[in-house]
Amino acid sequence: MKPGGAVAFHEIALYEQYLSLASVPLWQQAVSWVISALRSVMAHPDAAGRLRAHFHDAGLGQPALFSEIPVDGGRSSPFYAWITLTVRSLLPQLEKVGIATAAEVDIDTLEDRLRDSVSNVNGQAMAPPQFCAWARV
């Protein structure tokens, strides 16, 4: 990297507290499947919460930090497709480590069930927090 150049990282936080407001157990379950599958294969699933330390350890100095939690709801939210596609891609890992079976997930109906579950309670679904860090070197 050239002097004065910027280095930036964007990580999702893999914590178990992603919510739906009002409570929607199916949303919680789908997010739990994603987190459990990812945590089962990641060497450092807590990287998002340690960005400052990573910058320090790499000699990059103190980064600027930012975090946000995307929130959405309603019938047209893209969240239902996003979580369903993510679960679909992780389904082999879910089965491999015994977290869930294909029958339990019922992937072909998951998106519609999520949409109905959140929408029927006029709920809001929270996506994983997004952690960003950047610095000039």
N, C-alpha and C positions, 0 to 999 in steps of 0.2 A: 504494500500500500504506500502511496506517495504521502509525504508529510502534508498534513492539513486535510487528508482524505477522511471520509466518514465510514465508520463501521456500525452496522445496526443488526439487531436480532429481534425476531418476533416469535414468541412462544405461547402456546396455549397452556394454561394451568390445568393439571390433571388432579384436581381435588374433588372430593365426593359431594360437595355442597351445592351443586347446580340445582336450582329450584324451578318450580313453576308456581305461579301465584294466580289463582288458588291452587292448592295441591292437586297434582295430576300424577298418580302413581305410575302410569305407563310412561310418561315423560321421564320420571326419575329412573325407571328401570332401563329405558333405552340409553340414557346418559351413563348409567352405571355399567352397562355392557361395554360401551365405548371405552370408558376409563379403565375398567378391569382388563380388557384385551390389550390396550396400549401399555398399561403398566406391566403386563406380563412379559413384554418383549423389549422394553426400553431400559438401557443401562442406567440412565439418570432421569427418571420421570419427574423429578422436582426441579428441572433446569429453569423453568419459568420463574420460580421463586428464589433463584440464586443468581440472577443475571448480574447483579452488582459484584458479587464474589467472582463470577467468571471473568468479567472485565478486569477486575483487579489482578486476578491470577494470570491473565494473559498480558499484563502490562499495558492495558489500554486506558487506565485512569478511571476516574469517576464518570459513569455514564449518566445521561439524562434518562429518567425512567417515566413510563406512562403505562397505565392499565385501564381497560374498559371491559364492560360486560355487555355484549349485545343482548337485547331483549326484544321479543316480538310475539305476536299472537294473531288471532283471527284466522279465517279460513284460507287466506291467500299468503300466509307466511311461508317463506322459503325454508324455514327451520325444519319442517317435517320431512321434506325431501333430503335436506342436508344430513339429518341424523339417520335417516333410513339408508341412504347411500353409504354412510360411514359404517353403520352396523353391518350392511351387506358385505362390505369389503373386509370386515373383521370377523365375519361368521366362522370361517375355518379356524381361526385362533380361539374364538369363544368355545367351539366344540373341542378343540385339541386340549385345552387346559381345564375343561369341565365346567365352564362358567354357565353356558346355556346350550341347549340343543336347537337345531333348526326348527323343530316342531314348536318349542317354547317361543322362539322369536317370531315365527310365522311372517317372514320377511316380506312376502308378497302382499300382505295386508297392513303392514306396520305403518306406512305413511298415512293411509286413510284413518287408521285407528288413532294415531297421534293427533291428526287434524281434528277429528271428532272429539277426542278426549279434552284437548285444550280449548277448542272453540265452544263446546257445550257448557263450559263453566265460565265463559268470557275471560279465559285465563291469559297469562303472559308466560312465555317460556324463556328461560335464561340459557344462553349458550355459555361455553367455557370462557372464563376470563382470558383476555388477550394481554400479555405482558410484552412491552416493547422497551428496548434499551438501545441507546446510540451515543457515540462519542466521536470526536475528531482526534486524529493521531498525528 
